[in-house]
């Protein structure tokens, strides 16, 4: 691991986190950063006395014996036990966790939704989360959930962390600020963020209303996929991931901390802000990534590779080569393959595929799959281009063609994805989606040489 060193002079005593100075590059690097000079111990993790009267505390994202271990040492104004009191169970009815199998909801089918409309309500990161699908089991730490977020209001003196999962955030509209224990991440469409399990943060609206997608990963952490024969370059390069520099709050104000734990939500009242980490070092940290830096690869002679070549991040499972989750990106790219049907082909897949459209038009479904919309093709259910896309691609001039103004993604998992009642009855489901294949014609007549 490379060690990234940066001294950061942001001190925000008695004021909220509001400004920051850049990010540190690299994915999974061992970073170090301090918001006050000398706050970070050198040569050791746990000195008898820390500078500025700080407390040393470790946040472990893996078991101690994991290889490589992922952990971050923090040096904070108060230890986290001072940000934890008696808990009261609360209800966030639209945020569901697996297993969540509703006997009255049919998850077997090909589904597509229009964008979930913005609400006139004041919705925060917590109250604006709308679960669409769940898979696996949060209690055994396998599987995932997919959500739509609708956020119109900042969290004020309110904080959150998930003990269940890391969150992959994919904005589609609006701009958000994630004020975390380890620093600040500003996020906008065409970027993503990863928020690790156990990390405390507050979400503010920079420009709203905000809408986007969230993949909640119950299993092993997201990592960069093995490139194999692709080699050392291309796809998502580690240097393009950015971790925040240290920033802290020293605010004595009554606050609320909400925790998601085993699919339930609990709330505790504390007398101060928990974002009080003055310095930290380690390899367990939030990060952001600009999707426009993703360098796709593809066929340069004939045939259509599997969509796995577009994997940005993967969360492994216990089965080698079969992911708990793959995050796959379909962005602008050149199409040059000769004598080849270029859009995604018809297929059935052992993996279940939930897609979202960030902007533009998707080549396999030129109509109906609109920005902010989603589709679900569950495991072993056939799907592929509609008739118009098939006819256009079958008869196109196969010169070099730039697939432009497009960015969509896929949350793909080895588990079947079960629809929530919200997805089945409240979200704007396109009831006629299954009909998009009705006009596909039988072309076979047994004549040799006919195409």
N, C-alpha and C positions, 0 to 999 in steps of 0.2 A: 504494500500500500504506500502511496505517496503521502507525505505529510504536508499539508497546506498551512502556512503560518501567516496570520494577519493580526495586527493590533488594531482594535476598533475603539475609538474614543467616545462612542455614543453613551451618554449618561442621562437618564431621564428621571431623576429623583423627583417624586411628587407629581409627575405628569405622565399621561398615558404614552405607551409606545406610539410614535407617530412618524418618525423619520428614520432612515437607515442609509448605510453607505455600501451598497454593492453586495456581492455574493462571492462565495469561494467555489471554484470549479472542481468537478470530478464526481464520479459515482462510486460510493462506498469507500471513499478516501478516509484516512485518519486525519481529521481536521483539528486545528486549535485556534481559538479566538477569544479575545477579552474585550469587554467594554470599558474597563478601567485599567490603567497601566499597572502591571505587577499582580493583577488579581489571579492569574493562572499559575499554579505551582509548576516549577520546572524540575525534571529529573525524578519526580515521584507523584503519586496520585493522592495520597492521604496524609498530608503533613499534620503534625500534632496541633498546630494552630495555623489557620489559613489567613491570608492577608485580608484587611478590611473587616475582620470579624466574620468572615463568610463561613458557611458550612459546606463541607465536601459531601457529595452524594453521587452514587452511581445509578444510572438508568440502564438496565440490561434488556436487550431486545432478543437475545437467544439464551439458551442454557449456558451455564458457565463452561461446560466442557465441549460446546459446539465448536466446529472448525470451519471457517474462522469465527471466533466469538464476535458478537456485535454488542457494543456497549459504549456509553458516553459518561465521562465524569463531569459533573456539574459543580459549580461553586456559587452558592446561592445565599440570599439574605436570611432565609429560614429553610430548614429542611422540609420536605414535602409532608411529613406527618403533621406539621402546623397548618397545612392546607387541606386537612382531612379531619372531619368531625363525624358526628352521628349522621347516618344517612336515612333519608326518607324515600321510599319508592314513589316514582312519578310515572305518568303515562304520556308517551308520545305515540299516539295511535296510528300514525301513518308510517312510522319507521319499524319495519318488521325484520326478524332474524330467522334463519333456518334452524330447525325444520319448521316450515309454515305451509302446510299442505291443507288447503281449504277444500273440504269434500264437495262443495257446491261450485267449484271453479274447475274448468277443464283446461289443463295446461298442454294437452296434446293438440297440436295444430301449428299452422304457420300464421304468425300474428304481426301486425304492423300498426303503429300509433302515429297520429299527428302530434305536434308539439303539445305538451301539457300547458294550458294557458296560464298566464300570470294571474295572481289573485289580487283582489282589492284589500285583502287582509295585510296586517303588518306581520311579516314572517321572518324569523331569524334562521340561522343555519340549522337549528334543532327543530323548530316548529315547521320549517319549510321543506323538510326531507320527505319524499314520497317514494316508498319502496315499490318497485315494479316486479322483480323476481327474486327468489331465494333458491339456494342450492347447497346441499351438504348439511352440516350440523355445526352450529357455532360452539356447542359444548365440547365437541371433540376436535375443534379447530381444523376443520376441513371445509372446503367449499367457499361460497361467496354470496353476496347479495348485490343487486343493481338498483340504483336509485336515480330519481330526478330531484334536483334541488330547485326550489323557488324561494329566493331570498330578496326581501325588500328593506330589511331593517338590520342595523348592526346590533351585535350583542353588547350590552352595556353592563359593566361590572358582573359579567357572566362568562363562565369558562367551561370547557368541555374536554374530556378525553375518552377514548374507547379502549377498554381493556380487552375487547374481543378481536380487534382487527386493525390493520392499516387501511387507510383510505386513499384511493387513487381518484383525484378530482380532475374532471374534464370540463372546463367552462364552455358554454355556447353563447351566452349573452351576458353583458355586464362585467364589472371588475370587482374583485374581492381582495381583501387584505387578511392574511392569516398571521395574527400576532401570537407567536408560539414561545414556549419556554426558551428555545434556542435561537430566537431571532425572528425576523419578519419576512414573509413572502407575499409579494403582490402578484396577483394572478389575473389573466385575461384570456379571452378566446385565442386559440391556436397555441396555448400553453397547457401543461398539466402540472399537478403537484402530487407528491407522495407525503402523507402524514403518518408517521409510524405509530404503531400500537403503544399506548401509554403516554404519549406526548400531550401535554396540556396546551390548549390554545383558545383564542377568542377570534371570531370572524366578524370583520367590518365590511360594510358596503362602501366601495369607492365610487362606483358608478352603477346605478341600478335602473330598472329591476334586473336581477341576476337569475339566470337559469343555466343549468348544466347537468352533467352526468357524474355519478359516483360509482366506482366499483369498490365494494367493501370486501376485503380479502381476509378470510378467517385463517388461512393456512400459512405456509412458509412465505417469507418476505419476497416481494418482487426483486428480481435481479435481471441483469442483462443476459439475453440469450447467448448460448454458445454459437459462434459464427461458423464453426466447422470449416469447410472448404472455401467459404467466402473470405476468410483470412482476417487480418487485424483491423481492417478499415471498412467503413460503410455502416448502414443501419443507424442505430443510435450510438453516437460516440460518447465515451465517458466524460470527456472534457466539457460537453454541452449541458451537463446537469449542474445545477447551482444550489449550493447550501447557504443558508443565511449566516451572516456574522452576528456575534453576540449583541443583544440589546435587552434591557431589563426595565421593569417597573418597580418603583418603591412607593407604593400607594397604600395608605391606611384607610380603606373604605370598605364597607360591608359588601361582600361579593357572594355569588353563588357558583358552585362547582357541580357540574353534572357528569356522571360517569355511566357509560354503557358497559354492562358486565353480564355475560351469559345471556344476552338478548334482552335484558331488563335495564331500565334507566333508574338511577338513584341520584338524589340531590343532597348536597350538604351546604351549610352556611358557614362562611369564614370571614374574618374581619379585615382581610387585606387581599391584594392581588397575588396570585400564585406565580406570575411571570417575573420571577425575581432572580433569574440566573445571570450572574455578572460575567462569568467566564465558563468556558467548557472546552473539552477536547474528547475526541473519540470518532467512531465510525457509524454511530446510530443517530441519524439526524433527518429532519425533513429536507426536501429538495424540490426544485421546479425544473421543468425542461420545456424548451421551445420546440414544438412539433415541426416548425419550419426548418429546423436543422437536421431532421431525419433524412438520411440519404438512402432512398430505395434502390434495390437491385431487381433485375428481371431478365427475361429471356431476350437474347439478342440474335437469335436465328429462327427457331420455331418452337411451338408448343407453349403451354401455359403452366408455369410453376405453381406449386401449392401456395396458398396464402400465408403459410408459415414464414415465407421469406420477408413478410412485412411486419414481423414481430418486433415491437419496441421493448417490451418488458415481459418477463415470464415469472410466474410463481410456481415452483416445482411441487410435485406431489410425491408420494412414495413409489410411484411407478415410473421408472426411467423413460424419458421421452414423451410422457403424457402429463400435461400441465394441470395443476389445480386451476390456474387462470393464465391465459395469454392475453396481453393487450396488443392488438394489431392495428396498424394505421394504414389507411388507403388515401394517399395524398397525390398531388400533381406529379405526373411522370410521363415519360415518352413510351409509346407503344410502337415496337418495330418488328415484332415476330412475323415471319413469312408463313403464308398458307396456314394460318392459325386462327381459330375462333378466340378473339382476344378478351371478351368479358369473362367473368367467372363462369365456369361450366356448371352443368346440372350435377348435383351430387347429393348423397346422404352421408352423414358424418357421425362418428362415434362421439364427437364433441358437440356441445350445444352452443349456439352462436347468437349472442345479443349484439345488434349493431345500433350505432347512433350516428346521426349526421350533424357535423359541426357547421359546415357551410357547403353550398354548391350542389351539384348533381352527381349521383352515384351511377356508374356506367351500366350496371346490371338492372337497375330499376330507374329509368329516366323520369318516370312519373310517379308521384305519390310518396316517395321517400324524401321528405323535405327537411331543411335544416331545423334542428330541434326534435325531429322525429326519431322513432326507434322501431326496430323489428326484432322478432325472435323466431329462430328456426331451431327447434329443440332436437335433441339427439335422435338420429336415425329417421328424421323426417325429411323427405325430398324437397329440394328447392333449387332455384336457379333463375335465369333471366326470363322476363315476360316475353310475350310474342314480339312486340315492337323491338325490344333490345336484341332478340335473337335474329329477326329478319334483317335489321340494320347491320349487325356484326357479320352475318353470313354473306352479305352482299357488298360489304364495304370495300373501297379501294385500300389495299393493304400497304400503302406507303407509310413512312414515319408519321405518326399522329401524336400530338401533345394532348394528353388528358389533363385539362386545365380547370381551374376554379372548382376544386373538389377537395374535401377533407372529411372523411368518415372513419369510423373506428369499429372495433369489435372487442367485446369481452367474451372470450371463449373459455369454456370450462369442461372438464371431464364429467361433470355431474349434470343430470337433468335440471332445468330451471323451472321452478313452479311459480305460476302467476299469483300475485296477491289479489285480494278482492278489489283493491284500488285499481290495479292494472286491468282487471276484467270488467269492472262496472263503472268506474269513474273516469279513468283516463280516456282520451279520445281515440278509442279503438276503431280502426278502419274495417268495418264489417265485410266490405267487399274485397279485401286484400286477396283472399284465396281465389277469387275469380280472375285474377290477372293472368292465370295460366289457361283459362277456359278456351281461348281462341287459338291455342297451339294446334297445328294441323297435323294429320297423318300425311306424311310425304312418301312413304314407302309404297312401291307398286311392283317390286320384284324385277324391274328392268335393269339388266347389267349396265354398269357405267353411269347410271343416273345419279346425280348429286342434288 
